[in-house]
C-alpha cells in the first residue's frame, strides 16, 4: 500500500534527474574546446549527486567560459 504512494514521487524525481543529466550532456557538447572525459565524468557525477544545483553550476561555468572567450 505504501509503495503506491511512493512510486509517483519517485518516478517524478527519476524523470527530472534524467532530464538534468540529458541537459548536462547537451551543455558539455557545446563547450569549446572539448573537455577531457574526466571533466565529463566530474560534471555528470556532480549533477547526479546534486541534481539541478549541479546543473546550474555547470550553466554558470559555461556562461563564464563563453564570456571570457568572447573577450579574448
Biopython code that builds the backbone (N, CA, C, O; Angstrom):
import numpy as np
from Bio.PDB.StructureBuilder import StructureBuilder

atoms = [
    (1, "UNK", "N", (0.818, -1.191, 0.000)),
    (1, "UNK", "CA", (0.000, 0.000, 0.000)),
    (1, "UNK", "C", (0.868, 1.264, 0.000)),
    (1, "UNK", "O", (0.558, 2.221, -0.709)),
    (2, "UNK", "N", (1.945, 1.278, 0.782)),
    (2, "UNK", "CA", (2.828, 2.437, 0.844)),
    (2, "UNK", "C", (3.524, 2.646, -0.498)),
    (2, "UNK", "O", (3.780, 3.783, -0.894)),
    (3, "UNK", "N", (3.833, 1.554, -1.198)),
    (3, "UNK", "CA", (4.516, 1.647, -2.481)),
    (3, "UNK", "C", (3.694, 2.446, -3.495)),
    (3, "UNK", "O", (4.259, 3.151, -4.331)),
    (4, "UNK", "N", (2.386, 2.340, -3.425)),
    (4, "UNK", "CA", (1.510, 3.073, -4.347)),
    (4, "UNK", "C", (1.666, 4.572, -4.137)),
    (4, "UNK", "O", (1.599, 5.338, -5.098)),
    (5, "UNK", "N", (1.872, 5.001, -2.905)),
    (5, "UNK", "CA", (2.033, 6.426, -2.616)),
    (5, "UNK", "C", (3.442, 6.924, -2.933)),
    (5, "UNK", "O", (3.615, 8.084, -3.307)),
    (6, "UNK", "N", (4.437, 6.074, -2.790)),
    (6, "UNK", "CA", (5.818, 6.484, -3.024)),
    (6, "UNK", "C", (6.212, 6.453, -4.495)),
    (6, "UNK", "O", (7.081, 7.220, -4.906)),
    (7, "UNK", "N", (5.609, 5.604, -5.284)),
    (7, "UNK", "CA", (6.013, 5.417, -6.673)),
    (7, "UNK", "C", (5.864, 6.670, -7.527)),
    (7, "UNK", "O", (6.806, 6.987, -8.253)),
    (8, "UNK", "N", (4.748, 7.410, -7.498)),
    (8, "UNK", "CA", (4.664, 8.610, -8.352)),
    (8, "UNK", "C", (5.729, 9.662, -8.012)),
    (8, "UNK", "O", (6.303, 10.271, -8.915)),
    (9, "UNK", "N", (5.991, 9.877, -6.739)),
    (9, "UNK", "CA", (7.024, 10.843, -6.351)),
    (9, "UNK", "C", (8.398, 10.400, -6.794)),
    (9, "UNK", "O", (9.195, 11.215, -7.260)),
    (10, "UNK", "N", (8.686, 9.123, -6.655)),
    (10, "UNK", "CA", (9.976, 8.584, -7.069)),
    (10, "UNK", "C", (10.121, 8.667, -8.580)),
    (10, "UNK", "O", (11.195, 8.983, -9.091)),
    (11, "UNK", "N", (9.048, 8.385, -9.287)),
    (11, "UNK", "CA", (9.096, 8.445, -10.745)),
    (11, "UNK", "C", (9.355, 9.877, -11.221)),
    (11, "UNK", "O", (10.116, 10.085, -12.167)),
    (12, "UNK", "N", (8.743, 10.841, -10.588)),
    (12, "UNK", "CA", (8.965, 12.238, -10.951)),
    (12, "UNK", "C", (10.411, 12.644, -10.683)),
    (12, "UNK", "O", (11.028, 13.330, -11.498)),
    (13, "UNK", "N", (10.950, 12.220, -9.542)),
    (13, "UNK", "CA", (12.351, 12.540, -9.237)),
    (13, "UNK", "C", (13.307, 11.899, -10.242)),
    (13, "UNK", "O", (14.273, 12.530, -10.671)),
    (14, "UNK", "N", (13.041, 10.660, -10.612)),
    (14, "UNK", "CA", (13.908, 9.998, -11.588)),
    (14, "UNK", "C", (13.811, 10.655, -12.960)),
    (14, "UNK", "O", (14.815, 10.769, -13.664)),
    (15, "UNK", "N", (12.622, 11.085, -13.343)),
    (15, "UNK", "CA", (12.477, 11.769, -14.629)),
    (15, "UNK", "C", (13.191, 13.120, -14.635)),
    (15, "UNK", "O", (13.823, 13.475, -15.630)),
    (16, "UNK", "N", (13.102, 13.869, -13.553)),
    (16, "UNK", "CA", (13.806, 15.153, -13.506)),
    (16, "UNK", "C", (15.318, 14.953, -13.454)),
    (16, "UNK", "O", (16.067, 15.756, -14.012)),
    (17, "UNK", "N", (15.771, 13.896, -12.794)),
    (17, "UNK", "CA", (17.207, 13.601, -12.789)),
    (17, "UNK", "C", (17.684, 13.234, -14.187)),
    (17, "UNK", "O", (18.746, 13.678, -14.622)),
    (18, "UNK", "N", (16.899, 12.423, -14.890)),
    (18, "UNK", "CA", (17.255, 12.066, -16.264)),
    (18, "UNK", "C", (17.281, 13.308, -17.147)),
    (18, "UNK", "O", (18.158, 13.440, -18.000)),
    (19, "UNK", "N", (16.334, 14.216, -16.954)),
    (19, "UNK", "CA", (16.317, 15.465, -17.719)),
    (19, "UNK", "C", (17.545, 16.317, -17.408)),
    (19, "UNK", "O", (18.146, 16.888, -18.317)),
    (20, "UNK", "N", (17.918, 16.407, -16.147)),
    (20, "UNK", "CA", (19.098, 17.187, -15.769)),
    (20, "UNK", "C", (20.363, 16.581, -16.358)),
    (20, "UNK", "O", (21.242, 17.315, -16.810)),
    (21, "UNK", "N", (20.472, 15.262, -16.361)),
    (21, "UNK", "CA", (21.652, 14.617, -16.947)),
    (21, "UNK", "C", (21.685, 14.810, -18.463)),
    (21, "UNK", "O", (22.755, 15.016, -19.037)),
    (22, "UNK", "N", (20.533, 14.746, -19.108)),
    (22, "UNK", "CA", (20.474, 14.985, -20.549)),
    (22, "UNK", "C", (20.898, 16.414, -20.876)),
    (22, "UNK", "O", (21.684, 16.632, -21.798)),
    (23, "UNK", "N", (20.385, 17.381, -20.133)),
    (23, "UNK", "CA", (20.761, 18.773, -20.366)),
    (23, "UNK", "C", (22.247, 19.006, -20.093)),
    (23, "UNK", "O", (22.875, 19.846, -20.737)),
    (24, "UNK", "N", (22.802, 18.270, -19.149)),
    (24, "UNK", "CA", (24.233, 18.358, -18.863)),
    (24, "UNK", "C", (25.052, 17.882, -20.058)),
    (24, "UNK", "O", (26.033, 18.519, -20.442)),
    (25, "UNK", "N", (24.646, 16.768, -20.638)),
    (25, "UNK", "CA", (25.355, 16.246, -21.813)),
    (25, "UNK", "C", (25.270, 17.245, -22.967)),
    (25, "UNK", "O", (26.261, 17.483, -23.657)),
    (26, "UNK", "N", (24.099, 17.824, -23.176)),
    (26, "UNK", "CA", (23.941, 18.818, -24.245)),
    (26, "UNK", "C", (24.850, 20.013, -23.986)),
    (26, "UNK", "O", (25.507, 20.508, -24.902)),
    (27, "UNK", "N", (24.890, 20.472, -22.750)),
    (27, "UNK", "CA", (25.725, 21.632, -22.410)),
    (27, "UNK", "C", (27.213, 21.306, -22.556)),
    (27, "UNK", "O", (27.982, 22.142, -23.031)),
    (28, "UNK", "N", (27.625, 20.104, -22.156)),
    (28, "UNK", "CA", (29.029, 19.727, -22.257)),
    (28, "UNK", "C", (29.472, 19.587, -23.712)),
    (28, "UNK", "O", (30.632, 19.846, -24.032)),
    (29, "UNK", "N", (28.560, 19.181, -24.591)),
    (29, "UNK", "CA", (28.912, 19.054, -26.006)),
    (29, "UNK", "C", (29.145, 20.410, -26.655)),
    (29, "UNK", "O", (29.854, 20.500, -27.658)),
    (30, "UNK", "N", (28.555, 21.473, -26.094)),
    (30, "UNK", "CA", (28.693, 22.804, -26.678)),
    (30, "UNK", "C", (29.935, 23.551, -26.215)),
    (30, "UNK", "O", (30.281, 24.578, -26.798)),
    (31, "UNK", "N", (30.611, 23.063, -25.184)),
    (31, "UNK", "CA", (31.797, 23.749, -24.673)),
    (31, "UNK", "C", (32.957, 23.554, -25.649)),
    (31, "UNK", "O", (33.266, 22.440, -26.071)),
    (32, "UNK", "N", (33.588, 24.683, -25.991)),
    (32, "UNK", "CA", (34.735, 24.660, -26.911)),
    (32, "UNK", "C", (35.933, 25.198, -26.164)),
    (32, "UNK", "O", (35.785, 26.250, -25.543)),
    (33, "UNK", "N", (37.077, 24.602, -26.159)),
    (33, "UNK", "CA", (37.441, 23.329, -26.762)),
    (33, "UNK", "C", (36.827, 22.173, -25.982)),
    (33, "UNK", "O", (36.499, 22.318, -24.804)),
    (34, "UNK", "N", (36.671, 21.022, -26.640)),
    (34, "UNK", "CA", (36.042, 19.877, -25.973)),
    (34, "UNK", "C", (36.793, 19.482, -24.700)),
    (34, "UNK", "O", (38.022, 19.506, -24.645)),
    (35, "UNK", "N", (36.023, 19.125, -23.698)),
    (35, "UNK", "CA", (36.614, 18.754, -22.412)),
    (35, "UNK", "C", (37.103, 17.315, -22.423)),
    (35, "UNK", "O", (36.587, 16.475, -23.160)),
    (36, "UNK", "N", (38.099, 17.044, -21.601)),
    (36, "UNK", "CA", (38.607, 15.691, -21.401)),
    (36, "UNK", "C", (37.510, 14.852, -20.755)),
    (36, "UNK", "O", (36.639, 15.389, -20.072)),
    (37, "UNK", "N", (37.548, 13.533, -20.968)),
    (37, "UNK", "CA", (36.496, 12.670, -20.438)),
    (37, "UNK", "C", (36.416, 12.740, -18.923)),
    (37, "UNK", "O", (35.344, 12.496, -18.370)),
    (38, "UNK", "N", (37.500, 13.062, -18.226)),
    (38, "UNK", "CA", (37.447, 13.168, -16.764)),
    (38, "UNK", "C", (36.575, 14.348, -16.326)),
    (38, "UNK", "O", (35.879, 14.270, -15.314)),
    (39, "UNK", "N", (36.619, 15.446, -17.100)),
    (39, "UNK", "CA", (35.750, 16.579, -16.790)),
    (39, "UNK", "C", (34.300, 16.223, -17.041)),
    (39, "UNK", "O", (33.415, 16.643, -16.295)),
    (40, "UNK", "N", (34.051, 15.450, -18.091)),
    (40, "UNK", "CA", (32.685, 14.984, -18.355)),
    (40, "UNK", "C", (32.190, 14.155, -17.173)),
    (40, "UNK", "O", (31.077, 14.355, -16.685)),
    (41, "UNK", "N", (33.027, 13.223, -16.717)),
    (41, "UNK", "CA", (32.631, 12.377, -15.598)),
    (41, "UNK", "C", (32.412, 13.203, -14.339)),
    (41, "UNK", "O", (31.490, 12.935, -13.569)),
    (42, "UNK", "N", (33.259, 14.208, -14.128)),
    (42, "UNK", "CA", (33.115, 15.046, -12.940)),
    (42, "UNK", "C", (31.806, 15.824, -12.978)),
    (42, "UNK", "O", (31.074, 15.843, -11.988)),
    (43, "UNK", "N", (31.500, 16.460, -14.096)),
    (43, "UNK", "CA", (30.262, 17.235, -14.196)),
    (43, "UNK", "C", (29.040, 16.349, -14.108)),
    (43, "UNK", "O", (28.065, 16.706, -13.448)),
    (44, "UNK", "N", (29.074, 15.187, -14.767)),
    (44, "UNK", "CA", (27.919, 14.294, -14.702)),
    (44, "UNK", "C", (27.695, 13.764, -13.289)),
    (44, "UNK", "O", (26.553, 13.668, -12.839)),
    (45, "UNK", "N", (28.773, 13.419, -12.584)),
    (45, "UNK", "CA", (28.606, 12.948, -11.216)),
    (45, "UNK", "C", (28.140, 14.072, -10.295)),
    (45, "UNK", "O", (27.358, 13.828, -9.377)),
    (46, "UNK", "N", (28.612, 15.308, -10.526)),
    (46, "UNK", "CA", (28.136, 16.432, -9.726)),
    (46, "UNK", "C", (26.643, 16.639, -9.920)),
    (46, "UNK", "O", (25.910, 16.832, -8.949)),
    (47, "UNK", "N", (26.186, 16.602, -11.169)),
    (47, "UNK", "CA", (24.750, 16.766, -11.435)),
    (47, "UNK", "C", (23.977, 15.585, -10.871)),
    (47, "UNK", "O", (22.882, 15.771, -10.340)),
    (48, "UNK", "N", (24.513, 14.381, -10.970)),
    (48, "UNK", "CA", (23.831, 13.207, -10.419)),
    (48, "UNK", "C", (23.669, 13.324, -8.906)),
    (48, "UNK", "O", (22.628, 12.958, -8.359)),
    (49, "UNK", "N", (24.694, 13.831, -8.236)),
    (49, "UNK", "CA", (24.638, 13.908, -6.776)),
    (49, "UNK", "C", (23.852, 15.115, -6.265)),
    (49, "UNK", "O", (23.232, 15.046, -5.204)),
    (50, "UNK", "N", (23.874, 16.216, -7.010)),
    (50, "UNK", "CA", (23.227, 17.428, -6.510)),
    (50, "UNK", "C", (22.000, 17.844, -7.299)),
    (50, "UNK", "O", (21.339, 18.824, -6.955)),
    (51, "UNK", "N", (21.691, 17.100, -8.361)),
    (51, "UNK", "CA", (20.511, 17.341, -9.187)),
    (51, "UNK", "C", (20.614, 18.692, -9.897)),
    (51, "UNK", "O", (21.627, 18.948, -10.547)),
    (52, "UNK", "N", (19.623, 19.552, -9.800)),
    (52, "UNK", "CA", (19.624, 20.783, -10.589)),
    (52, "UNK", "C", (20.590, 21.834, -10.049)),
    (52, "UNK", "O", (20.953, 22.752, -10.785)),
    (53, "UNK", "N", (21.010, 21.736, -8.815)),
    (53, "UNK", "CA", (22.008, 22.676, -8.303)),
    (53, "UNK", "C", (23.321, 22.496, -9.065)),
    (53, "UNK", "O", (23.967, 23.477, -9.433)),
    (54, "UNK", "N", (23.711, 21.253, -9.299)),
    (54, "UNK", "CA", (24.917, 20.983, -10.082)),
    (54, "UNK", "C", (24.766, 21.423, -11.519)),
    (54, "UNK", "O", (25.722, 21.909, -12.123)),
    (55, "UNK", "N", (23.565, 21.258, -12.082)),
    (55, "UNK", "CA", (23.332, 21.704, -13.455)),
    (55, "UNK", "C", (23.427, 23.222, -13.547)),
    (55, "UNK", "O", (23.971, 23.752, -14.516)),
    (56, "UNK", "N", (22.904, 23.920, -12.553)),
    (56, "UNK", "CA", (23.012, 25.380, -12.552)),
    (56, "UNK", "C", (24.469, 25.818, -12.435)),
    (56, "UNK", "O", (24.864, 26.814, -13.040)),
    (57, "UNK", "N", (25.267, 25.087, -11.664)),
    (57, "UNK", "CA", (26.702, 25.395, -11.575)),
    (57, "UNK", "C", (27.368, 25.204, -12.935)),
    (57, "UNK", "O", (28.214, 26.009, -13.325)),
    (58, "UNK", "N", (26.999, 24.155, -13.657)),
    (58, "UNK", "CA", (27.549, 23.930, -15.000)),
    (58, "UNK", "C", (27.143, 25.052, -15.939)),
    (58, "UNK", "O", (27.961, 25.511, -16.736)),
    (59, "UNK", "N", (25.892, 25.506, -15.864)),
    (59, "UNK", "CA", (25.442, 26.614, -16.714)),
    (59, "UNK", "C", (26.250, 27.881, -16.417)),
    (59, "UNK", "O", (26.621, 28.613, -17.334)),
    (60, "UNK", "N", (26.519, 28.134, -15.134)),
    (60, "UNK", "CA", (27.338, 29.285, -14.772)),
    (60, "UNK", "C", (28.754, 29.164, -15.303)),
    (60, "UNK", "O", (29.310, 30.134, -15.818)),
    (61, "UNK", "N", (29.343, 27.979, -15.182)),
    (61, "UNK", "CA", (30.694, 27.734, -15.696)),
    (61, "UNK", "C", (30.730, 27.920, -17.212)),
    (61, "UNK", "O", (31.654, 28.532, -17.749)),
    (62, "UNK", "N", (29.731, 27.396, -17.887)),
    (62, "UNK", "CA", (29.677, 27.501, -19.335)),
    (62, "UNK", "C", (29.516, 28.957, -19.779)),
    (62, "UNK", "O", (30.154, 29.391, -20.738)),
    (63, "UNK", "N", (28.668, 29.703, -19.085)),
    (63, "UNK", "CA", (28.488, 31.120, -19.428)),
    (63, "UNK", "C", (29.772, 31.900, -19.186)),
    (63, "UNK", "O", (30.119, 32.777, -19.977)),
    (64, "UNK", "N", (30.479, 31.594, -18.109)),
    (64, "UNK", "CA", (31.758, 32.249, -17.829)),
    (64, "UNK", "C", (32.779, 31.945, -18.929)),
    (64, "UNK", "O", (33.504, 32.835, -19.375)),
    (65, "UNK", "N", (32.827, 30.685, -19.360)),
    (65, "UNK", "CA", (33.762, 30.306, -20.420)),
    (65, "UNK", "C", (33.447, 31.037, -21.724)),
    (65, "UNK", "O", (34.353, 31.518, -22.404)),
    (66, "UNK", "N", (32.164, 31.118, -22.070)),
    (66, "UNK", "CA", (31.785, 31.819, -23.302)),
    (66, "UNK", "C", (32.121, 33.299, -23.236)),
    (66, "UNK", "O", (32.602, 33.874, -24.212)),
    (67, "UNK", "N", (31.865, 33.925, -22.070)),
    (67, "UNK", "CA", (32.139, 35.346, -21.926)),
    (67, "UNK", "C", (33.636, 35.627, -21.991)),
    (67, "UNK", "O", (34.061, 36.585, -22.637)),
    (68, "UNK", "N", (34.430, 34.802, -21.331)),
    (68, "UNK", "CA", (35.878, 35.036, -21.347)),
    (68, "UNK", "C", (36.459, 34.745, -22.742)),
    (68, "UNK", "O", (37.433, 35.381, -23.142)),
    (69, "UNK", "N", (35.887, 33.814, -23.468)),
    (69, "UNK", "CA", (36.333, 33.538, -24.826)),
    (69, "UNK", "C", (35.966, 34.682, -25.765)),
    (69, "UNK", "O", (36.714, 34.986, -26.694)),
    (70, "UNK", "N", (34.817, 35.317, -25.528)),
    (70, "UNK", "CA", (34.399, 36.441, -26.368)),
    (70, "UNK", "C", (35.289, 37.665, -26.150)),
    (70, "UNK", "O", (35.500, 38.457, -27.068)),
    (71, "UNK", "N", (35.805, 37.813, -24.939)),
    (71, "UNK", "CA", (36.699, 38.946, -24.640)),
    (71, "UNK", "C", (38.057, 38.783, -25.295)),
    (71, "UNK", "O", (38.692, 39.764, -25.681)),
    (72, "UNK", "N", (38.501, 37.538, -25.418)),
    (72, "UNK", "CA", (39.844, 37.278, -25.948)),
    (72, "UNK", "C", (39.923, 37.405, -27.447)),
    (72, "UNK", "O", (40.991, 37.214, -28.028)),
]
sb = StructureBuilder()
sb.init_structure("model")
sb.init_model(0)
sb.init_chain("A")
sb.init_seg("    ")
for serial, (resi, resn, name, xyz) in enumerate(atoms, 1):
    if name == "N":
        sb.init_residue(resn, " ", resi, " ")
    sb.init_atom(name, np.array(xyz, "f"), 0.0, 1.0, " ", f" {name:<3s}", serial, name[0])
structure = sb.get_structure()
